[in-house]
Amino acid sequence: MTDGRRWHDMGGDAAGPVPGDEHDFALWEKRVDALMILASGAGHFTVDGLRRALEDMGEKAFEEMTYYERWIASINQNLIEAGIYSIEELGAKMEEVSARGDTYGEAADAS
């Protein structure tokens, strides 16, 4: 941009009306929020680290990902950078969780 702003800085741009209806958050979104609070409170990353990872995602992420999808990606990037877990460990855990099934009922049946 010629005004010195980066693509994610939309402050002051016309965006239309803001929806005023309330909505409940999905369980996974609440968990993302809780993880952010717990991990940052434990000193694994700072607000600046989260913002840097969000800004580094690029314009496509802001166009295609939801708010909480971007947040979990940023939290994940920061936890990997902090050495809390590796990409390999994350992949193994994701496979383990996926094998449990898509619902809590399926996961309970698998145990």
Summary of the structure (lengths in Angstrom):
residues: 111
radius of gyration: 17.3
end to end distance: 53.7
largest distance: 57.4
contacts: 218
relative contact order: 0.10
helix: 59%
strand: 0%
